[in-house]
Amino acid sequence: MQSTEKISILEQFYIACTKPRQYKKLLNVKKWKVAIFTLLMGLVITLLGPVMDLAGFAVSVGGPRNFVMNRLPAFELKDGQLKLERAVDFNLGALHISADSNKKSVGADDFDDKYSDEVHFSKNNMVVKTSVMGQTITKNFSTMKNVTFTNQDMANMLPLVYFLIFVSLLFVYAGIVLQYLFYCLLISWLVSLNMKTRNQPMAFGKIFQMSIYARVPCELIGTIGLTAGISFFTGIIWIMIGYLVSYQLMMMGLVERKAKE
Protein backbone atom coordinates (compact mmCIF):
# COMPACT_ATOMS: atom_id res chain seq x y z
CA MET A 1 0.00 0.00 0.00
CA GLN A 2 1.29 3.45 -0.85
CA SER A 3 2.56 5.43 2.11
CA THR A 4 0.10 8.05 3.31
CA GLU A 5 2.30 9.64 5.96
CA LYS A 6 2.15 12.99 4.14
CA ILE A 7 -1.64 13.18 4.19
CA SER A 8 -2.55 16.49 5.81
CA ILE A 9 -5.10 16.98 8.55
CA LEU A 10 -7.51 18.53 6.03
CA GLU A 11 -7.09 15.56 3.69
CA GLN A 12 -7.76 13.17 6.55
CA PHE A 13 -10.88 15.13 7.42
CA TYR A 14 -12.04 15.15 3.77
CA ILE A 15 -11.60 11.39 3.41
CA ALA A 16 -13.31 10.75 6.76
CA CYS A 17 -16.38 12.75 5.74
CA THR A 18 -16.76 11.92 2.04
CA LYS A 19 -14.75 8.84 1.01
CA PRO A 20 -15.28 5.91 3.39
CA ARG A 21 -14.10 3.44 0.73
CA GLN A 22 -10.73 5.14 0.91
CA TYR A 23 -10.34 4.75 4.67
CA LYS A 24 -7.63 2.18 3.90
CA LYS A 25 -5.39 5.09 2.87
CA LEU A 26 -5.51 6.35 6.44
CA LEU A 27 -4.18 3.17 8.03
CA ASN A 28 -0.56 4.15 7.30
CA VAL A 29 -0.88 7.57 8.88
CA LYS A 30 1.59 7.81 11.74
CA LYS A 31 0.12 7.27 15.18
CA TRP A 32 1.07 10.72 16.43
CA LYS A 33 -0.74 12.29 13.49
CA VAL A 34 -3.83 10.24 14.30
CA ALA A 35 -3.59 11.48 17.90
CA ILE A 36 -3.38 15.09 16.70
CA PHE A 37 -6.39 14.52 14.43
CA THR A 38 -8.37 13.17 17.39
CA LEU A 39 -7.46 16.14 19.59
CA LEU A 40 -8.39 18.57 16.81
CA MET A 41 -11.73 16.81 16.30
CA GLY A 42 -12.41 17.25 20.01
CA LEU A 43 -11.59 20.95 19.64
CA VAL A 44 -13.89 21.32 16.61
CA ILE A 45 -16.75 19.62 18.48
CA THR A 46 -16.15 21.86 21.52
CA LEU A 47 -16.16 25.00 19.36
CA LEU A 48 -19.26 24.00 17.39
CA GLY A 49 -21.06 22.88 20.54
CA PRO A 50 -20.46 24.44 23.98
CA VAL A 51 -18.51 27.49 22.76
CA MET A 52 -21.07 28.29 20.06
CA ASP A 53 -23.87 27.91 22.62
CA LEU A 54 -22.19 30.35 24.99
CA ALA A 55 -21.44 32.86 22.25
CA GLY A 56 -25.00 32.70 20.89
CA PHE A 57 -26.49 33.16 24.34
CA ALA A 58 -24.21 36.12 25.12
CA VAL A 59 -25.24 37.87 21.90
CA SER A 60 -28.95 37.15 22.40
CA VAL A 61 -29.01 38.77 25.87
CA GLY A 62 -26.90 41.79 24.96
CA GLY A 63 -23.80 40.58 26.75
CA PRO A 64 -23.19 38.92 30.15
CA ARG A 65 -23.37 42.12 32.23
CA ASN A 66 -26.64 43.21 30.64
CA PHE A 67 -28.05 39.73 31.26
CA VAL A 68 -27.10 39.75 34.93
CA MET A 69 -28.29 43.28 35.67
CA ASN A 70 -31.31 43.67 33.38
CA ARG A 71 -32.49 40.34 32.03
CA LEU A 72 -32.05 38.16 35.09
CA PRO A 73 -34.69 38.76 37.79
CA ALA A 74 -33.47 40.40 40.98
CA PHE A 75 -32.20 37.79 43.43
CA GLU A 76 -30.56 37.65 46.81
CA LEU A 77 -28.86 34.80 48.59
CA LYS A 78 -28.79 35.72 52.27
CA ASP A 79 -28.93 33.90 55.60
CA GLY A 80 -28.83 30.57 53.78
CA GLN A 81 -31.89 31.23 51.61
CA LEU A 82 -32.40 32.32 48.02
CA LYS A 83 -35.04 34.92 47.13
CA LEU A 84 -36.02 35.56 43.50
CA GLU A 85 -38.19 38.34 42.10
CA ARG A 86 -39.74 35.73 39.80
CA ALA A 87 -39.09 32.18 38.66
CA VAL A 88 -36.88 31.60 35.62
CA ASP A 89 -36.51 28.68 33.26
CA PHE A 90 -34.25 28.83 30.20
CA ASN A 91 -31.68 26.94 28.16
CA LEU A 92 -28.07 27.96 27.70
CA GLY A 93 -27.26 25.78 24.73
CA ALA A 94 -27.50 22.20 25.98
CA LEU A 95 -27.64 23.39 29.60
CA HIS A 96 -31.09 23.71 31.19
CA ILE A 97 -31.34 26.20 34.08
CA SER A 98 -34.33 26.84 36.32
CA ALA A 99 -34.77 28.76 39.57
CA ASP A 100 -37.83 29.19 41.75
CA SER A 101 -37.57 30.43 45.33
CA ASN A 102 -41.17 29.37 45.96
CA LYS A 103 -39.88 25.81 45.98
CA LYS A 104 -38.40 24.79 49.31
CA SER A 105 -35.97 22.35 47.74
CA VAL A 106 -34.99 20.59 44.52
CA GLY A 107 -33.57 17.15 43.87
CA ALA A 108 -32.94 14.47 41.25
CA ASP A 109 -36.70 14.21 40.61
CA ASP A 110 -36.58 17.67 39.01
CA PHE A 111 -34.26 16.48 36.24
CA ASP A 112 -35.63 15.95 32.74
CA ASP A 113 -34.25 13.08 30.64
CA LYS A 114 -34.20 15.23 27.51
CA TYR A 115 -31.45 17.40 29.00
CA SER A 116 -27.93 16.09 29.53
CA ASP A 117 -26.88 19.01 31.75
CA GLU A 118 -29.14 20.83 34.23
CA VAL A 119 -28.99 23.25 37.16
CA HIS A 120 -32.01 23.83 39.42
CA PHE A 121 -32.27 26.38 42.23
CA SER A 122 -34.80 26.52 45.06
CA LYS A 123 -35.15 28.53 48.24
CA ASN A 124 -32.89 26.23 50.24
CA ASN A 125 -30.61 24.41 47.81
CA MET A 126 -29.38 23.80 44.28
CA VAL A 127 -28.79 20.61 42.33
CA VAL A 128 -26.59 20.04 39.28
CA LYS A 129 -26.55 17.25 36.72
CA THR A 130 -23.54 17.13 34.41
CA SER A 131 -22.90 14.71 31.56
CA VAL A 132 -19.16 15.42 31.54
CA MET A 133 -18.56 14.37 35.16
CA GLY A 134 -21.38 11.85 35.06
CA GLN A 135 -22.72 12.73 38.49
CA THR A 136 -25.26 14.76 40.44
CA ILE A 137 -24.14 17.51 42.83
CA THR A 138 -26.34 19.00 45.58
CA LYS A 139 -25.49 22.18 47.49
CA ASN A 140 -27.49 23.28 50.53
CA PHE A 141 -27.57 27.03 51.10
CA SER A 142 -27.69 26.45 54.85
CA THR A 143 -23.91 26.02 54.68
CA MET A 144 -23.63 29.55 53.27
CA LYS A 145 -25.40 31.56 56.00
CA ASN A 146 -22.54 34.05 56.17
CA VAL A 147 -22.71 34.69 52.42
CA THR A 148 -24.69 37.47 50.75
CA PHE A 149 -24.91 37.34 46.97
CA THR A 150 -26.97 39.54 44.59
CA ASN A 151 -27.11 40.54 40.93
CA GLN A 152 -24.52 43.26 41.52
CA ASP A 153 -22.19 40.81 43.22
CA MET A 154 -22.54 38.47 40.24
CA ALA A 155 -21.77 41.34 37.84
CA ASN A 156 -18.66 42.22 39.85
CA MET A 157 -17.52 38.62 39.61
CA LEU A 158 -17.83 38.37 35.81
CA PRO A 159 -14.02 38.34 35.23
CA LEU A 160 -13.80 35.36 37.59
CA VAL A 161 -16.81 33.80 35.84
CA TYR A 162 -15.04 34.13 32.49
CA PHE A 163 -12.02 32.35 33.93
CA LEU A 164 -14.16 29.60 35.44
CA ILE A 165 -15.96 29.17 32.12
CA PHE A 166 -12.60 28.81 30.39
CA VAL A 167 -11.48 26.18 32.92
CA SER A 168 -14.84 24.42 32.59
CA LEU A 169 -14.47 24.35 28.82
CA LEU A 170 -11.09 22.66 29.23
CA PHE A 171 -12.77 19.92 31.26
CA VAL A 172 -15.59 19.76 28.70
CA TYR A 173 -13.00 19.41 25.94
CA ALA A 174 -11.24 16.59 27.78
CA GLY A 175 -14.58 14.88 28.37
CA ILE A 176 -15.51 15.18 24.69
CA VAL A 177 -12.21 13.60 23.60
CA LEU A 178 -12.61 10.74 26.08
CA GLN A 179 -16.22 10.17 25.03
CA TYR A 180 -15.14 10.22 21.38
CA LEU A 181 -12.52 7.54 22.06
CA PHE A 182 -14.98 5.46 24.08
CA TYR A 183 -17.45 5.42 21.18
CA CYS A 184 -14.62 4.47 18.82
CA LEU A 185 -13.60 1.66 21.16
CA LEU A 186 -17.12 0.23 21.24
CA ILE A 187 -17.53 0.42 17.46
CA SER A 188 -14.09 -1.14 16.96
CA TRP A 189 -15.04 -4.06 19.19
CA LEU A 190 -18.19 -4.72 17.14
CA VAL A 191 -16.30 -4.48 13.85
CA SER A 192 -13.57 -6.77 15.16
CA LEU A 193 -16.16 -9.40 16.03
CA ASN A 194 -17.69 -9.07 12.57
CA MET A 195 -14.33 -9.50 10.84
CA LYS A 196 -13.63 -12.64 12.89
CA THR A 197 -16.97 -14.16 11.88
CA ARG A 198 -15.96 -13.48 8.26
CA ASN A 199 -12.69 -15.34 8.89
CA GLN A 200 -10.88 -12.10 8.08
CA PRO A 201 -9.30 -11.15 11.41
CA MET A 202 -7.55 -7.81 11.52
CA ALA A 203 -5.34 -6.15 14.10
CA PHE A 204 -7.53 -4.33 16.63
CA GLY A 205 -5.22 -1.32 16.53
CA LYS A 206 -5.90 -0.78 12.83
CA ILE A 207 -9.64 -1.18 13.34
CA PHE A 208 -9.53 1.36 16.17
CA GLN A 209 -7.53 3.79 14.02
CA MET A 210 -10.13 3.52 11.26
CA SER A 211 -12.96 4.06 13.75
CA ILE A 212 -11.54 7.47 14.66
CA TYR A 213 -12.18 8.61 11.10
CA ALA A 214 -15.47 6.75 10.70
CA ARG A 215 -16.87 8.54 13.74
CA VAL A 216 -16.29 12.04 12.29
CA PRO A 217 -19.47 12.50 10.15
CA CYS A 218 -21.92 11.52 12.90
CA GLU A 219 -20.11 13.56 15.53
CA LEU A 220 -20.29 16.67 13.38
CA ILE A 221 -23.94 16.16 12.43
CA GLY A 222 -24.93 15.45 16.03
CA THR A 223 -23.02 18.45 17.40
CA ILE A 224 -24.48 20.86 14.85
CA GLY A 225 -27.98 19.48 15.41
CA LEU A 226 -27.64 19.81 19.17
CA THR A 227 -26.35 23.37 18.87
CA ALA A 228 -29.33 24.16 16.65
CA GLY A 229 -31.59 23.02 19.50
CA ILE A 230 -32.96 19.88 17.83
CA SER A 231 -33.83 17.52 20.68
CA PHE A 232 -33.66 14.47 18.41
CA PHE A 233 -29.86 14.59 18.64
CA THR A 234 -29.95 14.04 22.40
CA GLY A 235 -32.04 10.85 22.25
CA ILE A 236 -31.16 7.18 22.23
CA ILE A 237 -32.40 6.83 18.64
CA TRP A 238 -29.74 9.20 17.34
CA ILE A 239 -27.07 7.44 19.41
CA MET A 240 -28.02 4.12 17.80
CA ILE A 241 -28.11 5.68 14.34
CA GLY A 242 -24.66 7.16 14.97
CA TYR A 243 -23.28 3.76 15.95
CA LEU A 244 -24.82 2.04 12.95
CA VAL A 245 -23.65 4.66 10.45
CA SER A 246 -20.09 4.67 11.82
CA TYR A 247 -20.09 0.87 11.81
CA GLN A 248 -21.27 0.76 8.20
CA LEU A 249 -18.68 3.31 7.08
CA MET A 250 -15.94 1.17 8.58
CA MET A 251 -17.24 -1.98 6.93
CA MET A 252 -17.31 -0.19 3.57
CA GLY A 253 -13.62 0.56 3.89
CA LEU A 254 -12.68 -2.85 5.29
CA VAL A 255 -14.60 -4.93 2.78
CA GLU A 256 -13.03 -3.12 -0.15
CA ARG A 257 -9.63 -3.46 1.39
CA LYS A 258 -10.02 -7.20 1.85
CA ALA A 259 -11.39 -7.59 -1.65
CA LYS A 260 -8.28 -5.98 -3.15
CA GLU A 261 -5.95 -8.00 -0.98
C-alpha positions in Angstrom: 0.0 0.0 0.0 1.3 3.4 -0.9 2.6 5.4 2.1 0.1 8.1 3.3 2.3 9.6 6.0 2.2 13.0 4.1 -1.6 13.2 4.2 -2.6 16.5 5.8 -5.1 17.0 8.5 -7.5 18.5 6.0 -7.1 15.6 3.7 -7.8 13.2 6.6 -10.9 15.1 7.4 -12.0 15.2 3.8 -11.6 11.4 3.4 -13.3 10.8 6.8 -16.4 12.7 5.7 -16.8 11.9 2.0 -14.8 8.8 1.0 -15.3 5.9 3.4 -14.1 3.4 0.7 -10.7 5.1 0.9 -10.3 4.8 4.7 -7.6 2.2 3.9 -5.4 5.1 2.9 -5.5 6.3 6.4 -4.2 3.2 8.0 -0.6 4.1 7.3 -0.9 7.6 8.9 1.6 7.8 11.7 0.1 7.3 15.2 1.1 10.7 16.4 -0.7 12.3 13.5 -3.8 10.2 14.3 -3.6 11.5 17.9 -3.4 15.1 16.7 -6.4 14.5 14.4 -8.4 13.2 17.4 -7.5 16.1 19.6 -8.4 18.6 16.8 -11.7 16.8 16.3 -12.4 17.2 20.0 -11.6 20.9 19.6 -13.9 21.3 16.6 -16.8 19.6 18.5 -16.2 21.9 21.5 -16.2 25.0 19.4 -19.3 24.0 17.4 -21.1 22.9 20.5 -20.5 24.4 24.0 -18.5 27.5 22.8 -21.1 28.3 20.1 -23.9 27.9 22.6 -22.2 30.4 25.0 -21.4 32.9 22.2 -25.0 32.7 20.9 -26.5 33.2 24.3 -24.2 36.1 25.1 -25.2 37.9 21.9 -29.0 37.2 22.4 -29.0 38.8 25.9 -26.9 41.8 25.0 -23.8 40.6 26.8 -23.2 38.9 30.1 -23.4 42.1 32.2 -26.6 43.2 30.6 -28.0 39.7 31.3 -27.1 39.8 34.9 -28.3 43.3 35.7 -31.3 43.7 33.4 -32.5 40.3 32.0 -32.1 38.2 35.1 -34.7 38.8 37.8 -33.5 40.4 41.0 -32.2 37.8 43.4 -30.6 37.6 46.8 -28.9 34.8 48.6 -28.8 35.7 52.3 -28.9 33.9 55.6 -28.8 30.6 53.8 -31.9 31.2 51.6 -32.4 32.3 48.0 -35.0 34.9 47.1 -36.0 35.6 43.5 -38.2 38.3 42.1 -39.7 35.7 39.8 -39.1 32.2 38.7 -36.9 31.6 35.6 -36.5 28.7 33.3 -34.2 28.8 30.2 -31.7 26.9 28.2 -28.1 28.0 27.7 -27.3 25.8 24.7 -27.5 22.2 26.0 -27.6 23.4 29.6 -31.1 23.7 31.2 -31.3 26.2 34.1 -34.3 26.8 36.3 -34.8 28.8 39.6 -37.8 29.2 41.7 -37.6 30.4 45.3 -41.2 29.4 46.0 -39.9 25.8 46.0 -38.4 24.8 49.3 -36.0 22.3 47.7 -35.0 20.6 44.5 -33.6 17.2 43.9 -32.9 14.5 41.2 -36.7 14.2 40.6 -36.6 17.7 39.0 -34.3 16.5 36.2 -35.6 15.9 32.7 -34.3 13.1 30.6 -34.2 15.2 27.5 -31.4 17.4 29.0 -27.9 16.1 29.5 -26.9 19.0 31.7 -29.1 20.8 34.2 -29.0 23.3 37.2 -32.0 23.8 39.4 -32.3 26.4 42.2 -34.8 26.5 45.1 -35.1 28.5 48.2 -32.9 26.2 50.2 -30.6 24.4 47.8 -29.4 23.8 44.3 -28.8 20.6 42.3 -26.6 20.0 39.3 -26.5 17.2 36.7 -23.5 17.1 34.4 -22.9 14.7 31.6 -19.2 15.4 31.5 -18.6 14.4 35.2 -21.4 11.8 35.1 -22.7 12.7 38.5 -25.3 14.8 40.4 -24.1 17.5 42.8 -26.3 19.0 45.6 -25.5 22.2 47.5 -27.5 23.3 50.5 -27.6 27.0 51.1 -27.7 26.5 54.9 -23.9 26.0 54.7 -23.6 29.6 53.3 -25.4 31.6 56.0 -22.5 34.0 56.2 -22.7 34.7 52.4 -24.7 37.5 50.7 -24.9 37.3 47.0 -27.0 39.5 44.6 -27.1 40.5 40.9 -24.5 43.3 41.5 -22.2 40.8 43.2 -22.5 38.5 40.2 -21.8 41.3 37.8 -18.7 42.2 39.9 -17.5 38.6 39.6 -17.8 38.4 35.8 -14.0 38.3 35.2 -13.8 35.4 37.6 -16.8 33.8 35.8 -15.0 34.1 32.5 -12.0 32.4 33.9 -14.2 29.6 35.4 -16.0 29.2 32.1 -12.6 28.8 30.4 -11.5 26.2 32.9 -14.8 24.4 32.6 -14.5 24.4 28.8 -11.1 22.7 29.2 -12.8 19.9 31.3 -15.6 19.8 28.7 -13.0 19.4 25.9 -11.2 16.6 27.8 -14.6 14.9 28.4 -15.5 15.2 24.7 -12.2 13.6 23.6 -12.6 10.7 26.1 -16.2 10.2 25.0 -15.1 10.2 21.4 -12.5 7.5 22.1 -15.0 5.5 24.1 -17.4 5.4 21.2 -14.6 4.5 18.8 -13.6 1.7 21.2 -17.1 0.2 21.2 -17.5 0.4 17.5 -14.1 -1.1 17.0 -15.0 -4.1 19.2 -18.2 -4.7 17.1 -16.3 -4.5 13.8 -13.6 -6.8 15.2 -16.2 -9.4 16.0 -17.7 -9.1 12.6 -14.3 -9.5 10.8 -13.6 -12.6 12.9 -17.0 -14.2 11.9 -16.0 -13.5 8.3 -12.7 -15.3 8.9 -10.9 -12.1 8.1 -9.3 -11.2 11.4 -7.6 -7.8 11.5 -5.3 -6.1 14.1 -7.5 -4.3 16.6 -5.2 -1.3 16.5 -5.9 -0.8 12.8 -9.6 -1.2 13.3 -9.5 1.4 16.2 -7.5 3.8 14.0 -10.1 3.5 11.3 -13.0 4.1 13.7 -11.5 7.5 14.7 -12.2 8.6 11.1 -15.5 6.7 10.7 -16.9 8.5 13.7 -16.3 12.0 12.3 -19.5 12.5 10.1 -21.9 11.5 12.9 -20.1 13.6 15.5 -20.3 16.7 13.4 -23.9 16.2 12.4 -24.9 15.5 16.0 -23.0 18.4 17.4 -24.5 20.9 14.9 -28.0 19.5 15.4 -27.6 19.8 19.2 -26.4 23.4 18.9 -29.3 24.2 16.6 -31.6 23.0 19.5 -33.0 19.9 17.8 -33.8 17.5 20.7 -33.7 14.5 18.4 -29.9 14.6 18.6 -30.0 14.0 22.4 -32.0 10.8 22.2 -31.2 7.2 22.2 -32.4 6.8 18.6 -29.7 9.2 17.3 -27.1 7.4 19.4 -28.0 4.1 17.8 -28.1 5.7 14.3 -24.7 7.2 15.0 -23.3 3.8 16.0 -24.8 2.0 12.9 -23.6 4.7 10.5 -20.1 4.7 11.8 -20.1 0.9 11.8 -21.3 0.8 8.2 -18.7 3.3 7.1 -15.9 1.2 8.6 -17.2 -2.0 6.9 -17.3 -0.2 3.6 -13.6 0.6 3.9 -12.7 -2.8 5.3 -14.6 -4.9 2.8 -13.0 -3.1 -0.2 -9.6 -3.5 1.4 -10.0 -7.2 1.9 -11.4 -7.6 -1.6 -8.3 -6.0 -3.1 -5.9 -8.0 -1.0 
